[in-house]
Amino acid sequence: MNSPEGRPERGVNGDRSGIVSRVELWLQSHSDLVALVAVAIGFLIRVRMASRSFLNPDEALHFLLMNRPSVYLAYKTSLTNAHPPFFFWLLYFWRYVGNSEFVLRLPSVLAGTALGWVAFKWVGDLFGRNPGFICLALITFSPTMIALSADVRGYALLLFFMASALFFLERAFQKRSVGMMVLFSLCLYLAILTHYSALWFALVVGVYSLLRVVSGQLPARVVRVWLGFQAGAAAIYAWLYVTHITKLRGSGIEQEAMRGWLRHSYFRPGEEELWDFAFNNSVSAFQFAFAQDKVGAVMFALFLLGIAILLVKGGDGEPTRASSRQLGILLFLPFVVGCAAAVFRVYPYGGTRHSVYLSLFSVAGVSFLLAHLPGKKLWPGLLAAMVALLGSHLEARPLEFIYPENQTKVLMSRGLKDIRQSISPGELIFVEYQTGVMLRYYLCRDQVLPFEETQEQERIQEFPCGGYRVVSADLWMFTGGNFKAVFDLMTRKYGLGPGERVWIVHAGWGTDVQSTLESRFPGLKYFPHQNFGENISIFQVAAKSPPS
C-alpha cells in the first residue's frame, strides 16, 4: 500500500523497527560515552549510599584496628583480624584525610566505581564491546556491588585489583608486552594483600596464564617476567602464612566461623551430599552477587549455558587471543576451586561476601551469554540485564541484615544524643563486643584507645570512652543463651547491690534485644527506655531483683 505521496507506507511496526535500529546504531557508536555516563551515575549512587548510613560493627572494627599511634602498631593489631594487611595500611594513612563515615568509605566508593569501567574494558577485550557493555551495567547497578562499594572493608578494592589484573594480563598477551605483564603482577600482589580469597583467584589466573603460555602466545622475555613475578606471589603467600595464617588456623575466629554464621558455606560430610552442596552453594553465590534469589537462580542457569557454549565452541583463537575453550576454563574454574576449598574445609564457598571474588567471573559469563544469544544486537541483552537489575532492586536483601531504614545516620545521632542526655559519666554502660566497637567509634573516635585481643580469662573489660564507663563482655552479641552468665559476672565484679541499675546499650546486628532477654530471663527486672529503629536499643536492668 502506498501513501498519497507515492512512498511505501511504513506502518507502526516499521516505525518501531526504525527507532530500535537507530537506538542500536547510536549505542554502538557512542558506547564509550554511554559507559562513562553509567559510571558517573554509579558513582553518585555509591556516594549517596556511603553518606546516609552509620557504620556497621565490622566497619567500626576496621577503623579501630588501624587507629593506632604508628603504622607498625596498626599492622600488629590487624593480625588479630582474619584479613591481610593492605586495607588496614590504607586506612591508617587515609584517616588523616578524615574519620567520618563517608570519608572512611570513600576508598571503597572510588574502587567500586572504577571496577565497572575496568570490567567493561576487560570483558570487551575477551568477547567484544556488547558483552563488555552488559558487564558494565550489571556491575555498576547491582545492589550487591553498590553495597560493597559503600563499606569500610576491602571487598571493592579486591574486585578492582582483580579486574585490573585480568585486564592487564589480557593486554599483555595481546600486545606481547613486558610492561603490561608487570602491571598485571602488581595488581595481583595488591589483590593478594587485600583479601585471602585472592588465593583462589591467583591459582585460577596462574592456570589460565599457563595455558596461554604453553600455546606459545608470549615471547620468551615476557614469559620470564611472568615467571619471576609468579615466584614473587609465592613469596608473599609464604610471608603471610608464617606471620598470620598459621595463627588463624584452629583459632577461635576460624572455629566460630565454621560452626556459626558460615557453617553452611563449608561441606559437612554426613549431613549433606557432595553434589547437593556444590549445586546449592553455587546457586547461592549467584543469589548473593545479584542480591535476589530468583534473579540469582536465573543468572546461574544463563552462566552455565554460556560456559557450555564456550567449552563446546573450543577453537584455537587468534595468535594473540585466547580460544573460547580457554575463556570457558577461566570463567568456570574459580567455582571448581572455590567449591573444592569448602569441601576440604579450608575456605567458605557460597552466598557470602567471603566468596565475592566469584562475582567478577559470574557477571562476565552472564554478559557473554546475554550478548551472544541476540547476535550482533546490543539492546536485547542490555534490556535483559536491566530487567534483571530491576528485579534485584525491587526485592534486594540487605547484605548485613540491617535494613536501610534502620541504618540511617539520623537514628544513630538520636541514640548518641539520648546517651549524653540520659546517662551520667559515673553510671555503668554494659555492652556486648560489637556494641563496644560501635561506641568506641561514635563516642571517642578521636581518642586512640588500647585495643588488644581480649584474653580468655578476662570475660569483662572496662574501657573509658568519651567520659563514660563502658564495660564490655567478650561476647559478640547478647542472646537469650549467654546474657545471664556474663551479666551476673559483671555485677559481682563491680559489687553492685540489689536493685542497682545498669544501662544496656545495643547497636549493631540483632533486633529487639530487650524483648529477647525478657522472655528468656523474666527474673531480672528491666526498665524500658528508648529504641532508635530496630537495631539501636537503650534500656536498664537491675543488678539483682530485690527481695519481695
N, C-alpha and C positions, 0 to 999 in steps of 0.2 A: 504494500500500500504506500502511495506517495503522498507527500504533503502538497498543499496548494502551490508551493514554490517549486515543486518537482523534485525535492530532495526526499530520500527514503525516510520513513517515519522510524525514529529510534525506539520509541516506546519507553515504558518505565524500566524494564529490565536492562535495556541498552544504556539508559542514563545511569543506573546504578553500577553497571559494569564499567562504564567510563570513569565514574567517580572513584571506584575502587582501584582501577588501573592507574589513575593519576596519583592517588594516595600512595600506592605501591611504588611508583616511579619516584615520587618525592622522598619517601623514606629511604630508598636505595641510594639516591644521590646526595642526601643530607644526613646520612646515618651518624657521622661523627658529631655533627651539630646536635642532633636529637639526643645522642648519647650523653653529651656534655650537659644538656638541659636536664636529662634524667638524673645525672649525678648531682647536679646543683639542687634539684628538688629533694633527692635523697639526703643530702647534707642538711637542708633546712628541717626535714622531718627528724633527723637524728639530734639536731640542736634542740629542737622543741622537747623531745623526749628526755634528753640529758638534763634539761634545765627545770623540769617540772616536778621531779620526784626526789624524795630523800634517799639516802644511801641504804642499801640492804646490809645485813650483818657481814656478809662476805666482803662487800666493798669497803666497809669501815675497817674490817680486819686488815685488808691490804694496805690501807693508809697507815694504820698503827704499826704494822710490821716495818715500814720504812721510815717512820717518823722518829729517827734516831739522830744522835749528835754527829755521827760520821757515816760515810758510805760503808766502811768496814763493819760497823755495828749493825747497820741495816742489812747487810749481807748475812751476818751471823744470825740475826733474828729471823731472816727469811728461811733459814734452814729448818725452822720449826713448822714450816708450811710444806705442802706437797707439790710445789712448783719450782722450776729452775729460776735463776736469779735475775734474768734480764729485765722483766717487767718491774721488779722491785727497784732495781738500779734506776730505771727510767723515772719511776715515781719519786724516788729520793731527790733527784735533781729537779723534777717537774714541780715539786711542792713549793719551790722558790718563786714560781710564777703565781701560785695561789693555792689555797686548800679548800675552796668551796666545792660543792658537789659538781657543778658544771665544769670548773677548771680541771678537777681531777679526772673527769670523764672525757675531757677534750682529746687526749691522745687516741682513745678508742673511737671517738667520733670521726677524727681525721682518717684513721686507718680503715674504719668501716666504710667510709665514703670512697676512699681511693681503691678499696677492694673491688668495687663494682667496675671501675674503669679498667683495672689491670686484668680482671677476669674476662671482660669484654675483648680485650686485645689477645689474651691467651687462647680463648676458645675460638676467636676469629682466625688465629693462625692455624689451629688444628682443623677446623671444619668449615670455615668460611664466615663471612660477615653476618649472615642471617642467624646462625646459631649463637654467635657472639652477642648479637643484639638481644636475643631472647634471654641469654645468660645474664646480661646486664640488668634486664628488667626483673628477673627472679631474685637476684642477689640484692639489688638496690631497694626493692619494695617488700621483700619477705619480712614478716613480723619477727621471725627469729633473728635474722641478720640485723634488723633495726635495733632490737633489744640488746643484742650483744655489742652493738656499736655505741651503746649509751650506758656502759658498765665499767666500773673501775676494776677490771680484770683483763687478762691478756688474750682473750679469745679473738677479738677483732684483729689485734696485731698478729696473732698466729696465722689467721687466714690470709691476711695481707702479705705476710712474708712467704707463705706457701704459694699463693697465686703469683707473686713476683718471681719466686724461684722457678716455677713452671714456665712462666713467660720467657725469662732469660735463658732457660735450658732449651726451649724450642728455638729461640733466636740463635743460640749457639750452634745448634745443628744446622739450621737453615743457612746461616752466614758463615759457618765453619770458623767461628770467632773465638779467640782466646779471651778477649775482654768480656764477652757475654757469658762465657763459662765461669769466669771469675765472679761476675755479678750473681750468677745462679748460686755459686757456692757460698758467697757471703749471705745471701738471703736464706739459704738453707741453714747456715750456722745460727742466724738470728731466730729462725723458727725453732731450732733445737733448744736454744737457750730461753725460749719463751714458754714452752709447754712440753710436758713429757709425751703427749700423744704424737708429737712430731717424730718420734722414733719410728712409728709405722709409716708415716709419710716418707721418711728418709729411706726406709727399706724398699718401699714401692718405687720411688724415684730412682733408687740405685738399680733395681731390676730393669726398669724401663730404659734407663740410660745404657745399661749393659747390652740390652737387646739392640739398641741403636748403634752402639759402638761395634758390636760383633758383626753387624751388617755392613760395616765399612763406611759409615756416613760421616766420619770425622777424620781429619788428618792427624798424623801422629803427634804433632805438637799440642793439639787441643786435647787429645787423649791423655797425654802426660799431665797436663794441667788438671784434668778431671780426676785422674788417679791421685794426684797429690792432695787435692782438696778433699777427696773421699777419705784419705788417711787422716786428714785434719778433723773431719767429722767424727771418725772413730776415736780420736784422741780426746775430743770434747766429751764424748759419752763416757770414756774411761775416767776422766776427771769428775764428771757428775756422779758416776757410780761410786767412786771411792769417797767423795766428800758429802754425798747427800743420799743417793738411792739406797745404799746399804743401811742407812739409818732409818729409812722409811719402811723397808721390808720387815713385816711382822710387827710393826709399831701399832700403837693404839689408833692412829689415824687410819691406817690401812684396814685394821680389823673392824673398826666402826663402819667404814665404807662398805666392806664386803658383806657384813652381817646386817647392815642397816639400810640407808637410803639407796645404795647402789646394788643391793642384793640381787635384784632381778637382771642386772647387767652382767652378771657372771654366770657361767654354766654351772648348774647344780646337778651332778650325777645322782641318779636315784630318784630325783624329784621331777625331772623332765627329760624328754627325748632330745638327742642332739639336733636332729633336723628341725624339730619344733622350735628349739631355742634359736637356731640360725635364722629361720624364716621370720619368726615373730619379732626378734630383735632387729633384724634388717628393716622390716616394715616400720618398727618403732623409730629407727634412726631417721627415716624419711618423714615420719609424722612430726618428729622434733624439728627437722630442718624447715618444714613448711607450717609448723605451729597449729596443725589441724589434722585430725585423724583420717577423715575421708579423703581429703586432698592428698595427704601423705601417702595413703594406700594406692591411690591412682597414680601418683608420681613414681612410686616404686615399680608398678607394672610397666609404665612407659619407659623407665630406666632399663628394666630387664629386656624389653623389646629392642631398645636402642643398642644395648650391648650385644644382643644376639645378631643384629644386622651387621654390626662392626666385625664380629668374630667370623661370621659366615662369609662376609664380603672378602676378607683377607686382603690379598694383593700385596705387591712388593712396594708400592708407593714410589714417589719420585726420588731421585738420588739424595736430596737433602730433606725429605719429608718422611714422616712415619707412615707405615702402612695402616690400613684400617684395623687389622688384627692387633698390631702393637698398641693402637689407641684404645681398643677394647680392653686389652690387658691393663693398661694404665688406669682406666676408669673403674674396672671391676676388682682388681687386685686389692685395693685398700679395704674392701669389705671382707675379703677372704682372710687377709692378715689380721684385721681387727677382730673378726669372729674367732680366729684361732687363738688370739691372745686371751680372749674371755674364756674359751674352752679350757685353756691351761691355767686359768685364774691368775693371769698376770696383769690384765688391764680390762676395764669395763667396756662393754660394747652394747649399743642400743640407743634408746631415746633419751640421751643425757648430754649436757654440754661437754662432758669429757670426751665424747665421740664426735664433736663438732667438726673435726678435721675431715670427716666423711662428706660434709655438706658440699664442699667445693666440687668433688667428683660426682655427687648426686646431681647437682644443678647442671654440670657440664653434659652428663649423659642425657638428662631430660631435654636440655636445649638442643642437642643434636637430633633427637627423635622428633621434637616438635617442628624443627626446621626441615627435616628430611621428608616427612610424610607429604606436605603440600608441594614438594618440588622446589622450584626457584622462588616461589612467592613468600614474602616475609609476613604479610599481615595475618594469614590464618594461624600460624604458630604463635605469633605475638599476641593475637587475640585470645588464644587458648591459655597462654601464660597469664594474661591479665585476669581472665575469668578465675583461674586457679588462685591467684593472689587475692582477688576479691573474696573468694570463699574462705581463704585463710584468715583474712582480717575480720570477717563477719563473726567467726566463731573461734578466734585465736585464744589459745590457753596461755596464761602467764607463765613465763619460764621460772619464776621464783616463787610461785604460789602466793604472791601478794598482788591482788588485783589493782590496776592503776588508780582507781578511785580511792583506794586505801593507802596509797603511797605518795600522796601529794605533799609538797613541802609545807603547805598551809596546815595540814594536820600535825606535822612534826613541830612547827612553830607554836601551835596552840598547846601541844603537850609540854614543850620546854617552858613556855610561859607559866603553865599551871604548876610545874615543878618548882619554879622560882617563887611563885606566889604562895604555894601551899606547904612546902617542905622547908623547914628551917635547917640551917647548916649543921646543927648538932644532932638531928634525927638520923636514924639509920635507914638507908635505902638498900634493900636486899634484892639482888638481881641474879638471873641466870647468866651464863657466859656470854651468849650472843647480845643480850641487853647491855652487859658491861662494856662490850666492844662499842656498841652504839653510843652509850653515854660518854665514853672516852673521846669519841669524835665530836659529839654535839655539845658537850658541856665544857670540854677542855682540850680542844684540838690544837691550840697553840702551846700547850704545855707538853714537853717531852717527858713521857712517863716511863717508869720501869715497865718493861714488857717482856717478862721471862715466861718460859713454859711452866705452867702450874705443876708443882711437884705432886706426886701421887698422894703423899701423906697430908698435903695442905688442901683439904677439900673446900675450905673457906678462906678467902683472901680479901683484905680491905685495901682500897687504894683511894687517895684523896683526888678529887676531881671537881674543879670549879668551886671549891669551898665546901663541898658536900662529902659526907662519909658514905661511900659506896662499898657494900660488901657483896662480893661475887662468889657464887658457887662454881664448882668445876663441871657443872652440867651444861651442855649446850642449850637445852631448853627445859623448862619446868613442865612436868607431865604429872598425871594422876599417880604414876607409879614411882616417882622419885622425889617429889617435893617434900613430903613429911619428914623424911630422914635428914635431909640437909637443913631444913628449917629448924628442927629440934637441935641439931648440932650447932647451928648458929646461935640459937637462944642460950644454949649452955655456955658457948664460948664467950658471949658478951654479958652473961649473968642477968638476963632480962627477967623481970619479975612477972607474976601472974597478971594478965590483962594488959601488960605493956605492949603498945602497938609498934608495928614495924611497917614501913612503907614497902610495897612491892611495885616495881615498875617493870613493865614488859614492853619491848619494842622490837619487832622483827617478825620472824616466821612463827606461826601459831596464832589462832584466833580464840577469843572468848576465854582467856586463861582463868579468870576468876571463877566462872561457872564450872569449868573443868575441875578446878581444885575443890570447890564447894561440894560438888557431887561426890567426890572421892573421899574427902576428909571433912565430914559435917561437924566433927567435934571441935574443929578450930573455929574461931569467931572472925568473921570477915566484915569489913566496913567498906562498902562500895564508895567509889569516888568519881572517876571520870574515865570514859573511853573516847579515843580520838580515832574514828574509823574502827576497823575490825582488828588491826594489828598493833595498836598502841593502847595500853591499859595502865591505869594508876589506881591502886587501892591499898587498903591496910589490912593486916592480920594481927590478931592479938597473940602475944607470945605463948600464953597458956590460958585456957579458959578458967576464969576464977571459979572457986567452989560455990555451988548454989547455996 
